[in-house]
Amino acid sequence: MNRDQALEELKLRLFDKDILLRSIFVEAIMEELAGYFNADIHLWGLAGLLHDIDYEKTLEHPELHGIKGADILENMDIDEAIIYSVRAHNDLNNIPRKRKMDKALYLADFVSDEILVRWKAEKESLKRVTALDIKSSLENRGLGSKEFEELDLSTEDFIDLSLAAIRSSAKVDL
């Protein structure tokens, strides 16, 4: 599946513009991380873009988020590694995150959420958002440096890569 097809599938299922934008943020972060780790940029990008394909469908049952998404993706031409990462990105599913892509998707989801909140609060630009702002919010949500260190990155480096990805992405209309 190419990116345009994936985006169309996402738009068929996500009507909340913030959730759609967050998915595009996660895509940008995942592509940046794939480049950093010398991994498949297209594969990681699609995982980021499609990770919340079931978000609105599972609002009433958050324990099914990721599971339903993987079910949807199994009926498409999607790599099995993406399907696994989508299943594993929700803590409520108790599915181990085995690969770098799984771990990166989990963290990119949190980081993108915090970036989106700050971007909306700034109303104009992400230029004033810092890694320290995001790190503090992540710590308040219970996400510490251990998770980032599993990717051999500091929390600050992960956030800096994420901010750079979103700021420079042509896919994100800021």
N, CA and C atoms as an extended XYZ file, in Angstrom:
522
Properties=species:S:1:pos:R:3:atomname:S:1:resname:S:1:resid:I:1 pbc="F F F"
N         0.856       -1.172        0.000 N   MET     1
C         0.000        0.000        0.000 CA  MET     1
C         0.897        1.229        0.000 C   MET     1
N         0.551        2.190       -0.836 N   ASN     2
C         1.345        3.413       -0.829 CA  ASN     2
C         0.748        4.422        0.151 C   ASN     2
N         1.454        5.510        0.341 N   ARG     3
C         1.065        6.508        1.342 CA  ARG     3
C        -0.281        7.150        1.012 C   ARG     3
N        -0.515        7.469       -0.253 N   ASP     4
C        -1.784        8.098       -0.632 CA  ASP     4
C        -2.974        7.183       -0.348 C   ASP     4
N        -2.818        5.911       -0.648 N   GLN     5
C        -3.877        4.947       -0.361 CA  GLN     5
C        -4.114        4.837        1.147 C   GLN     5
N        -3.029        4.798        1.904 N   ALA     6
C        -3.146        4.702        3.361 CA  ALA     6
C        -3.856        5.928        3.930 C   ALA     6
N        -3.513        7.102        3.431 N   LEU     7
C        -4.155        8.328        3.907 CA  LEU     7
C        -5.643        8.323        3.579 C   LEU     7
N        -6.012        7.843        2.411 N   GLU     8
C        -7.434        7.750        2.048 CA  GLU     8
C        -8.173        6.790        2.976 C   GLU     8
N        -7.571        5.653        3.272 N   GLU     9
C        -8.189        4.697        4.203 CA  GLU     9
C        -8.368        5.343        5.583 C   GLU     9
N        -7.386        6.107        6.003 N   LEU    10
C        -7.461        6.785        7.289 CA  LEU    10
C        -8.585        7.814        7.291 C   LEU    10
N        -8.684        8.585        6.235 N   LYS    11
C        -9.715        9.624        6.143 CA  LYS    11
C       -11.122        9.042        6.107 C   LYS    11
N       -11.254        7.798        5.647 N   LEU    12
C       -12.558        7.135        5.654 CA  LEU    12
C       -13.014        6.786        7.071 C   LEU    12
N       -12.048        6.717        8.005 N   ARG    13
C       -12.353        6.243        9.353 CA  ARG    13
C       -12.158        7.276       10.450 C   ARG    13
N       -11.425        8.325       10.158 N   LEU    14
C       -11.170        9.372       11.154 CA  LEU    14
C       -11.796       10.680       10.696 C   LEU    14
N       -12.687       11.196       11.501 N   PHE    15
C       -13.373       12.438       11.150 CA  PHE    15
C       -12.917       13.606       12.008 C   PHE    15
N       -12.277       13.300       13.130 N   ASP    16
C       -11.731       14.330       14.012 CA  ASP    16
C       -10.407       14.807       13.406 C   ASP    16
N       -10.356       16.066       13.029 N   LYS    17
C        -9.170       16.611       12.350 CA  LYS    17
C        -7.925       16.554       13.239 C   LYS    17
N        -8.092       16.680       14.551 N   ASP    18
C        -6.933       16.604       15.442 CA  ASP    18
C        -6.335       15.198       15.462 C   ASP    18
N        -7.173       14.191       15.439 N   ILE    19
C        -6.669       12.815       15.434 CA  ILE    19
C        -5.977       12.532       14.099 C   ILE    19
N        -6.546       13.021       13.027 N   LEU    20
C        -5.916       12.859       11.717 CA  LEU    20
C        -4.566       13.583       11.686 C   LEU    20
N        -4.529       14.797       12.196 N   LEU    21
C        -3.274       15.552       12.223 CA  LEU    21
C        -2.243       14.842       13.098 C   LEU    21
N        -2.674       14.314       14.227 N   ARG    22
C        -1.749       13.590       15.096 CA  ARG    22
C        -1.176       12.369       14.384 C   ARG    22
N        -1.993       11.692       13.599 N   SER    23
C        -1.503       10.543       12.832 CA  SER    23
C        -0.430       10.979       11.838 C   SER    23
N        -0.624       12.135       11.242 N   ILE    24
C         0.370       12.662       10.303 CA  ILE    24
C         1.633       13.084       11.057 C   ILE    24
N         1.483       13.618       12.262 N   PHE    25
C         2.640       13.926       13.104 CA  PHE    25
C         3.428       12.644       13.400 C   PHE    25
N         2.719       11.598       13.792 N   VAL    26
C         3.392       10.338       14.126 CA  VAL    26
C         4.092        9.778       12.884 C   VAL    26
N         3.462        9.899       11.732 N   GLU    27
C         4.105        9.463       10.488 CA  GLU    27
C         5.432       10.190       10.290 C   GLU    27
N         5.420       11.498       10.440 N   ALA    28
C         6.639       12.295       10.247 CA  ALA    28
C         7.729       11.876       11.240 C   ALA    28
N         7.334       11.678       12.487 N   ILE    29
C         8.301       11.259       13.511 CA  ILE    29
C         8.876        9.885       13.166 C   ILE    29
N         8.010        8.965       12.788 N   MET    30
C         8.463        7.612       12.472 CA  MET    30
C         9.395        7.606       11.262 C   MET    30
N         9.120        8.412       10.276 N   GLU    31
C        10.019        8.490        9.119 CA  GLU    31
C        11.381        9.045        9.533 C   GLU    31
N        11.367       10.052       10.386 N   GLU    32
C        12.625       10.625       10.885 CA  GLU    32
C        13.419        9.583       11.672 C   GLU    32
N        12.730        8.853       12.526 N   LEU    33
C        13.398        7.823       13.319 CA  LEU    33
C        13.914        6.687       12.441 C   LEU    33
N        13.163        6.320       11.425 N   ALA    34
C        13.614        5.270       10.506 CA  ALA    34
C        14.920        5.700        9.835 C   ALA    34
N        14.987        6.959        9.413 N   GLY    35
C        16.228        7.453        8.834 CA  GLY    35
C        17.364        7.413        9.839 C   GLY    35
N        17.081        7.796       11.062 N   TYR    36
C        18.081        7.796       12.127 CA  TYR    36
C        18.604        6.382       12.382 C   TYR    36
N        17.699        5.402       12.378 N   PHE    37
C        18.074        4.017       12.652 CA  PHE    37
C        18.426        3.226       11.392 C   PHE    37
N        18.449        3.892       10.253 N   ASN    38
C        18.740        3.243        8.976 CA  ASN    38
C        17.758        2.090        8.703 C   ASN    38
N        16.479        2.368        8.960 N   ALA    39
C        15.414        1.381        8.767 CA  ALA    39
C        14.574        1.795        7.553 C   ALA    39
N        13.564        1.021        7.255 N   ASP    40
C        12.690        1.256        6.097 CA  ASP    40
C        11.766        2.448        6.377 C   ASP    40
N        12.044        3.570        5.744 N   ILE    41
C        11.307        4.809        5.986 CA  ILE    41
C         9.836        4.660        5.601 C   ILE    41
N         9.557        4.022        4.490 N   HIS    42
C         8.162        3.840        4.056 CA  HIS    42
C         7.392        2.982        5.061 C   HIS    42
N         7.987        1.883        5.477 N   LEU    43
C         7.340        0.972        6.432 CA  LEU    43
C         7.057        1.687        7.754 C   LEU    43
N         8.039        2.358        8.303 N   TRP    44
C         7.869        3.055        9.579 CA  TRP    44
C         6.864        4.201        9.424 C   TRP    44
N         6.910        4.898        8.294 N   GLY    45
C         5.967        5.989        8.067 CA  GLY    45
C         4.528        5.497        8.028 C   GLY    45
N         4.302        4.392        7.326 N   LEU    46
C         2.946        3.833        7.270 CA  LEU    46
C         2.475        3.383        8.649 C   LEU    46
N         3.371        2.810        9.438 N   ALA    47
C         2.997        2.417       10.799 CA  ALA    47
C         2.530        3.641       11.585 C   ALA    47
N         3.254        4.735       11.443 N   GLY    48
C         2.870        5.967       12.136 CA  GLY    48
C         1.560        6.530       11.642 C   GLY    48
N         1.398        6.549       10.343 N   LEU    49
C         0.183        7.110        9.759 CA  LEU    49
C        -1.057        6.305       10.143 C   LEU    49
N        -0.948        4.995       10.133 N   LEU    50
C        -2.118        4.130       10.308 CA  LEU    50
C        -2.354        3.657       11.744 C   LEU    50
N        -1.498        4.016       12.675 N   HIS    51
C        -1.572        3.429       14.016 CA  HIS    51
C        -2.898        3.699       14.731 C   HIS    51
N        -3.576        4.787       14.411 N   ASP    52
C        -4.844        5.120       15.078 CA  ASP    52
C        -6.055        4.958       14.148 C   ASP    52
N        -5.951        4.104       13.165 N   ILE    53
C        -7.025        3.943       12.180 CA  ILE    53
C        -8.355        3.554       12.842 C   ILE    53
N        -8.289        2.958       14.015 N   ASP    54
C        -9.505        2.531       14.729 CA  ASP    54
C        -9.867        3.462       15.886 C   ASP    54
N        -9.190        4.585       16.021 N   TYR    55
C        -9.326        5.428       17.202 CA  TYR    55
C       -10.778        5.800       17.503 C   TYR    55
N       -11.470        6.329       16.519 N   GLU    56
C       -12.850        6.770       16.760 CA  GLU    56
C       -13.789        5.584       16.973 C   GLU    56
N       -13.463        4.484       16.358 N   LYS    57
C       -14.296        3.282       16.481 CA  LYS    57
C       -14.185        2.655       17.879 C   LYS    57
N       -13.077        2.925       18.565 N   THR    58
C       -12.847        2.277       19.862 CA  THR    58
C       -12.893        3.255       21.039 C   THR    58
N       -13.423        4.442       20.841 N   LEU    59
C       -13.475        5.427       21.922 CA  LEU    59
C       -14.185        4.897       23.162 C   LEU    59
N       -15.246        4.165       22.976 N   GLU    60
C       -16.010        3.615       24.098 CA  GLU    60
C       -15.345        2.385       24.714 C   GLU    60
N       -14.393        1.795       23.990 N   HIS    61
C       -13.707        0.577       24.448 CA  HIS    61
C       -12.211        0.715       24.184 C   HIS    61
N       -11.521        1.530       24.986 N   PRO    62
C       -10.094        1.771       24.733 CA  PRO    62
C        -9.236        0.512       24.792 C   PRO    62
N        -9.709       -0.501       25.487 N   GLU    63
C        -8.962       -1.749       25.549 CA  GLU    63
C        -8.914       -2.470       24.199 C   GLU    63
N        -9.774       -2.063       23.269 N   LEU    64
C        -9.786       -2.654       21.923 CA  LEU    64
C        -8.980       -1.836       20.917 C   LEU    64
N        -8.544       -0.638       21.336 N   HIS    65
C        -7.770        0.214       20.438 CA  HIS    65
C        -6.452       -0.484       20.092 C   HIS    65
N        -6.149       -0.530       18.840 N   GLY    66
C        -4.966       -1.241       18.360 CA  GLY    66
C        -5.341       -2.635       17.879 C   GLY    66
N        -6.159       -3.319       18.652 N   ILE    67
C        -6.627       -4.653       18.242 CA  ILE    67
C        -7.541       -4.505       17.026 C   ILE    67
N        -8.537       -3.617       17.147 N   LYS    68
C        -9.450       -3.367       16.017 CA  LYS    68
C        -8.683       -2.768       14.836 C   LYS    68
N        -7.723       -1.900       15.138 N   GLY    69
C        -6.911       -1.307       14.075 CA  GLY    69
C        -6.150       -2.372       13.300 C   GLY    69
N        -5.554       -3.309       14.030 N   ALA    70
C        -4.832       -4.404       13.381 CA  ALA    70
C        -5.786       -5.257       12.542 C   ALA    70
N        -7.000       -5.473       13.057 N   ASP    71
C        -8.003       -6.237       12.295 CA  ASP    71
C        -8.324       -5.530       10.978 C   ASP    71
N        -8.478       -4.221       11.033 N   ILE    72
C        -8.743       -3.445        9.816 CA  ILE    72
C        -7.582       -3.593        8.840 C   ILE    72
N        -6.365       -3.460        9.345 N   LEU    73
C        -5.175       -3.501        8.486 CA  LEU    73
C        -4.936       -4.886        7.895 C   LEU    73
N        -5.359       -5.926        8.602 N   GLU    74
C        -5.193       -7.280        8.067 CA  GLU    74
C        -5.986       -7.488        6.779 C   GLU    74
N        -7.003       -6.680        6.564 N   ASN    75
C        -7.806       -6.789        5.347 CA  ASN    75
C        -7.295       -5.887        4.232 C   ASN    75
N        -6.125       -5.315        4.434 N   MET    76
C        -5.499       -4.453        3.424 CA  MET    76
C        -4.134       -5.028        3.078 C   MET    76
N        -3.504       -4.425        2.122 N   ASP    77
C        -2.168       -4.850        1.703 CA  ASP    77
C        -1.129       -4.152        2.585 C   ASP    77
N        -1.046       -4.612        3.846 N   ILE    78
C        -0.178       -3.992        4.843 CA  ILE    78
C         0.802       -5.032        5.379 C   ILE    78
N         2.030       -4.630        5.534 N   ASP    79
C         3.082       -5.486        6.063 CA  ASP    79
C         2.723       -5.953        7.479 C   ASP    79
N         3.023       -7.185        7.775 N   GLU    80
C         2.720       -7.776        9.081 CA  GLU    80
C         3.430       -7.041       10.229 C   GLU    80
N         4.591       -6.475        9.955 N   ALA    81
C         5.315       -5.728       10.999 CA  ALA    81
C         4.521       -4.492       11.435 C   ALA    81
N         3.856       -3.854       10.499 N   ILE    82
C         3.016       -2.696       10.830 CA  ILE    82
C         1.834       -3.141       11.673 C   ILE    82
N         1.207       -4.227       11.273 N   ILE    83
C         0.043       -4.742       11.993 CA  ILE    83
C         0.416       -5.063       13.441 C   ILE    83
N         1.560       -5.680       13.634 N   TYR    84
C         2.006       -5.999       14.997 CA  TYR    84
C         2.247       -4.723       15.803 C   TYR    84
N         2.921       -3.752       15.197 N   SER    85
C         3.214       -2.495       15.895 CA  SER    85
C         1.939       -1.770       16.299 C   SER    85
N         0.937       -1.814       15.430 N   VAL    86
C        -0.348       -1.174       15.745 CA  VAL    86
C        -0.990       -1.862       16.938 C   VAL    86
N        -0.963       -3.181       16.962 N   ARG    87
C        -1.510       -3.922       18.107 CA  ARG    87
C        -0.768       -3.585       19.392 C   ARG    87
N         0.548       -3.472       19.312 N   ALA    88
C         1.386       -3.326       20.499 CA  ALA    88
C         1.470       -1.890       21.027 C   ALA    88
N         0.983       -0.920       20.272 N   HIS    89
C         1.188        0.468       20.716 CA  HIS    89
C         0.273        0.875       21.870 C   HIS    89
N        -0.753        0.094       22.162 N   ASN    90
C        -1.661        0.405       23.266 CA  ASN    90
C        -1.291       -0.460       24.477 C   ASN    90
N        -0.906        0.193       25.578 N   ASP    91
C        -0.538       -0.526       26.805 CA  ASP    91
C        -1.620       -1.484       27.275 C   ASP    91
N        -2.887       -1.136       27.054 N   LEU    92
C        -3.988       -1.963       27.533 CA  LEU    92
C        -4.036       -3.339       26.867 C   LEU    92
N        -3.336       -3.485       25.742 N   ASN    93
C        -3.345       -4.763       25.032 CA  ASN    93
C        -2.313       -5.751       25.571 C   ASN    93
N        -1.394       -5.280       26.416 N   ASN    94
C        -0.364       -6.148       27.002 CA  ASN    94
C         0.387       -6.976       25.968 C   ASN    94
N         0.692       -6.361       24.844 N   ILE    95
C         1.466       -7.021       23.794 CA  ILE    95
C         2.875       -6.449       23.847 C   ILE    95
N         3.873       -7.311       23.979 N   PRO    96
C         5.244       -6.797       24.103 CA  PRO    96
C         5.693       -6.054       22.838 C   PRO    96
N         6.392       -4.970       23.065 N   ARG    97
C         6.990       -4.233       21.961 CA  ARG    97
C         8.402       -4.791       21.776 C   ARG    97
N         8.574       -5.571       20.706 N   LYS    98
C         9.804       -6.335       20.512 CA  LYS    98
C        10.851       -5.590       19.681 C   LYS    98
N        10.406       -4.966       18.613 N   ARG    99
C        11.334       -4.345       17.664 CA  ARG    99
C        11.446       -2.850       17.916 C   ARG    99
N        12.459       -2.270       17.327 N   LYS   100
C        12.630       -0.816       17.428 CA  LYS   100
C        11.397       -0.098       16.900 C   LYS   100
N        10.834       -0.597       15.817 N   MET   101
C         9.659        0.068       15.247 CA  MET   101
C         8.500        0.072       16.241 C   MET   101
N         8.298       -1.023       16.948 N   ASP   102
C         7.222       -1.109       17.941 CA  ASP   102
C         7.437       -0.084       19.054 C   ASP   102
N         8.656       -0.031       19.552 N   LYS   103
C         8.991        0.891       20.643 CA  LYS   103
C         8.908        2.338       20.189 C   LYS   103
N         9.394        2.589       18.980 N   ALA   104
C         9.364        3.951       18.442 CA  ALA   104
C         7.932        4.428       18.232 C   ALA   104
N         7.063        3.558       17.733 N   LEU   105
C         5.663        3.936       17.514 CA  LEU   105
C         4.985        4.284       18.839 C   LEU   105
N         5.217        3.479       19.842 N   TYR   106
C         4.649        3.730       21.165 CA  TYR   106
C         5.060        5.114       21.668 C   TYR   106
N         6.324        5.424       21.575 N   LEU   107
C         6.826        6.708       22.070 CA  LEU   107
C         6.411        7.867       21.176 C   LEU   107
N         6.432        7.662       19.868 N   ALA   108
C         6.033        8.723       18.938 CA  ALA   108
C         4.577        9.119       19.158 C   ALA   108
N         3.753        8.172       19.526 N   ASP   109
C         2.346        8.452       19.800 CA  ASP   109
C         2.219        9.424       20.976 C   ASP   109
N         2.933        9.159       22.049 N   PHE   110
C         2.912       10.050       23.214 CA  PHE   110
C         3.478       11.428       22.870 C   PHE   110
N         4.638       11.430       22.236 N   VAL   111
C         5.321       12.691       21.936 CA  VAL   111
C         4.489       13.536       20.983 C   VAL   111
N         3.915       12.915       19.972 N   SER   112
C         3.109       13.680       19.014 CA  SER   112
C         1.894       14.307       19.685 C   SER   112
N         1.324       13.596       20.632 N   ASP   113
C         0.179       14.118       21.369 CA  ASP   113
C         0.566       15.402       22.109 C   ASP   113
N         1.700       15.375       22.780 N   GLU   114
C         2.163       16.557       23.510 CA  GLU   114
C         2.521       17.705       22.565 C   GLU   114
N         3.118       17.373       21.431 N   ILE   115
C         3.458       18.414       20.451 CA  ILE   115
C         2.185       19.050       19.909 C   ILE   115
N         1.184       18.249       19.610 N   LEU   116
C        -0.074       18.782       19.088 CA  LEU   116
C        -0.736       19.716       20.095 C   LEU   116
N        -0.741       19.327       21.354 N   VAL   117
C        -1.327       20.178       22.396 CA  VAL   117
C        -0.621       21.525       22.431 C   VAL   117
N         0.688       21.497       22.381 N   ARG   118
C         1.441       22.762       22.434 CA  ARG   118
C         1.255       23.589       21.166 C   ARG   118
N         1.230       22.917       20.023 N   TRP   119
C         1.034       23.630       18.759 CA  TRP   119
C        -0.308       24.356       18.749 C   TRP   119
N        -1.344       23.670       19.223 N   LYS   120
C        -2.669       24.294       19.273 CA  LYS   120
C        -2.685       25.454       20.267 C   LYS   120
N        -1.956       25.322       21.368 N   ALA   121
C        -1.904       26.397       22.361 CA  ALA   121
C        -1.141       27.606       21.821 C   ALA   121
N        -0.110       27.347       21.042 N   GLU   122
C         0.694       28.438       20.465 CA  GLU   122
C        -0.085       29.162       19.373 C   GLU   122
N        -0.980       28.480       18.716 N   LYS   123
C        -1.849       29.009       17.667 CA  LYS   123
C        -1.104       29.476       16.415 C   LYS   123
N         0.197       29.415       16.401 N   GLU   124
C         0.883       29.916       15.224 CA  GLU   124
C         2.110       29.117       14.832 C   GLU   124
N         2.843       28.608       15.807 N   SER   125
C         4.127       28.033       15.449 CA  SER   125
C         4.608       27.053       16.497 C   SER   125
N         5.435       26.130       16.053 N   LEU   126
C         6.083       25.212       16.985 CA  LEU   126
C         7.474       25.701       17.361 C   LEU   126
N         7.863       26.830       16.847 N   LYS   127
C         9.228       27.316       17.082 CA  LYS   127
C         9.532       27.514       18.553 C   LYS   127
N         8.545       27.859       19.335 N   ARG   128
C         8.776       28.121       20.759 CA  ARG   128
C         8.645       26.873       21.633 C   ARG   128
N         8.198       25.778       21.068 N   VAL   129
C         8.068       24.540       21.840 CA  VAL   129
C         9.458       23.914       21.986 C   VAL   129
N         9.798       23.535       23.213 N   THR   130
C        11.116       22.953       23.466 CA  THR   130
C        10.993       21.509       23.931 C   THR   130
N        12.103       20.809       23.821 N   ALA   131
C        12.149       19.427       24.309 CA  ALA   131
C        11.865       19.373       25.808 C   ALA   131
N        12.305       20.382       26.528 N   LEU   132
C        12.074       20.422       27.976 CA  LEU   132
C        10.581       20.505       28.306 C   LEU   132
N         9.830       21.306       27.518 N   ASP   133
C         8.378       21.388       27.711 CA  ASP   133
C         7.735       20.013       27.551 C   ASP   133
N         8.101       19.356       26.479 N   ILE   134
C         7.512       18.053       26.155 CA  ILE   134
C         7.939       17.013       27.194 C   ILE   134
N         9.210       17.018       27.554 N   LYS   135
C         9.722       16.043       28.529 CA  LYS   135
C         8.976       16.154       29.851 C   LYS   135
N         8.765       17.358       30.317 N   SER   136
C         8.054       17.572       31.578 CA  SER   136
C         6.640       16.993       31.505 C   SER   136
N         5.952       17.237       30.404 N   SER   137
C         4.600       16.696       30.239 CA  SER   137
C         4.599       15.172       30.194 C   SER   137
N         5.575       14.599       29.520 N   LEU   138
C         5.660       13.140       29.440 CA  LEU   138
C         5.904       12.532       30.819 C   LEU   138
N         6.762       13.165       31.588 N   GLU   139
C         7.019       12.671       32.945 CA  GLU   139
C         5.763       12.742       33.793 C   GLU   139
N         4.982       13.801       33.620 N   ASN   140
C         3.710       13.920       34.347 CA  ASN   140
C         2.729       12.820       33.955 C   ASN   140
N         2.873       12.296       32.744 N   ARG   141
C         2.010       11.204       32.281 CA  ARG   141
C         2.596        9.833       32.620 C   ARG   141
N         3.733        9.817       33.324 N   GLY   142
C         4.327        8.559       33.760 CA  GLY   142
C         5.300        7.942       32.779 C   GLY   142
N         5.713        8.681       31.785 N   LEU   143
C         6.645        8.155       30.788 CA  LEU   143
C         8.028        8.708       31.090 C   LEU   143
N         8.939        7.831       31.498 N   GLY   144
C        10.273        8.264       31.892 CA  GLY   144
C        11.327        7.966       30.849 C   GLY   144
N        12.553        8.169       31.225 N   SER   145
C        13.669        8.023       30.282 CA  SER   145
C        13.945        6.561       29.915 C   SER   145
N        13.536        5.631       30.751 N   LYS   146
C        13.797        4.210       30.500 CA  LYS   146
C        13.270        3.766       29.139 C   LYS   146
N        12.063        4.169       28.806 N   GLU   147
C        11.459        3.774       27.534 CA  GLU   147
C        12.258        4.306       26.349 C   GLU   147
N        12.760        5.517       26.465 N   PHE   148
C        13.538        6.110       25.379 CA  PHE   148
C        14.910        5.445       25.282 C   PHE   148
N        15.481        5.111       26.428 N   GLU   149
C        16.792        4.472       26.450 CA  GLU   149
C        16.761        3.097       25.794 C   GLU   149
N        15.588        2.457       25.753 N   GLU   150
C        15.470        1.177       25.044 CA  GLU   150
C        15.761        1.344       23.556 C   GLU   150
N        15.645        2.560       23.068 N   LEU   151
C        15.988        2.863       21.669 CA  LEU   151
C        17.382        3.477       21.556 C   LEU   151
N        18.121        3.473       22.654 N   ASP   152
C        19.451        4.091       22.701 CA  ASP   152
C        19.400        5.577       22.364 C   ASP   152
N        18.347        6.227       22.827 N   LEU   153
C        18.192        7.676       22.683 CA  LEU   153
C        17.806        8.254       24.034 C   LEU   153
N        18.275        9.446       24.293 N   SER   154
C        17.786       10.140       25.480 CA  SER   154
C        16.390       10.669       25.170 C   SER   154
N        15.649       10.981       26.192 N   THR   155
C        14.323       11.566       26.004 CA  THR   155
C        14.428       12.841       25.180 C   THR   155
N        15.397       13.691       25.523 N   GLU   156
C        15.567       14.965       24.818 CA  GLU   156
C        15.899       14.761       23.350 C   GLU   156
N        16.784       13.793       23.053 N   ASP   157
C        17.142       13.538       21.654 CA  ASP   157
C        15.938       13.033       20.855 C   ASP   157
N        15.153       12.152       21.462 N   PHE   158
C        13.948       11.655       20.788 CA  PHE   158
C        12.996       12.809       20.493 C   PHE   158
N        12.792       13.659       21.471 N   ILE   159
C        11.880       14.793       21.292 CA  ILE   159
C        12.434       15.770       20.259 C   ILE   159
N        13.734       16.037       20.305 N   ASP   160
C        14.336       16.934       19.316 CA  ASP   160
C        14.169       16.383       17.900 C   ASP   160
N        14.392       15.080       17.731 N   LEU   161
C        14.169       14.455       16.416 CA  LEU   161
C        12.706       14.586       15.997 C   LEU   161
N        11.809       14.412       16.948 N   SER   162
C        10.371       14.504       16.664 CA  SER   162
C         9.978       15.916       16.250 C   SER   162
N        10.440       16.899       17.006 N   LEU   163
C        10.127       18.296       16.670 CA  LEU   163
C        10.694       18.669       15.300 C   LEU   163
N        11.921       18.242       15.027 N   ALA   164
C        12.539       18.535       13.732 CA  ALA   164
C        11.739       17.893       12.596 C   ALA   164
N        11.293       16.671       12.822 N   ALA   165
C        10.520       15.964       11.796 CA  ALA   165
C         9.227       16.698       11.472 C   ALA   165
N         8.529       17.110       12.501 N   ILE   166
C         7.244       17.782       12.290 CA  ILE   166
C         7.446       19.168       11.693 C   ILE   166
N         8.438       19.879       12.181 N   ARG   167
C         8.694       21.227       11.655 CA  ARG   167
C         9.073       21.213       10.178 C   ARG   167
N         9.770       20.156        9.750 N   SER   168
C        10.259       20.135        8.382 CA  SER   168
C         9.388       19.329        7.424 C   SER   168
N         8.376       18.661        7.937 N   SER   169
C         7.561       17.790        7.088 CA  SER   169
C         6.660       18.580        6.152 C   SER   169
N         6.754       18.242        4.881 N   ALA   170
C         5.866       18.849        3.889 CA  ALA   170
C         4.459       18.299        4.006 C   ALA   170
N         4.300       17.163        4.698 N   LYS   171
C         2.990       16.529        4.859 CA  LYS   171
C         2.158       17.201        5.934 C   LYS   171
N         2.839       17.936        6.815 N   VAL   172
C         2.164       18.605        7.921 CA  VAL   172
C         2.027       20.067        7.574 C   VAL   172
N         0.819       20.512        7.400 N   ASP   173
C         0.565       21.900        7.048 CA  ASP   173
C         0.475       22.738        8.318 C   ASP   173
N         1.608       23.321        8.704 N   LEU   174
C         1.641       24.142        9.910 CA  LEU   174
C         1.579       25.588        9.534 C   LEU   174
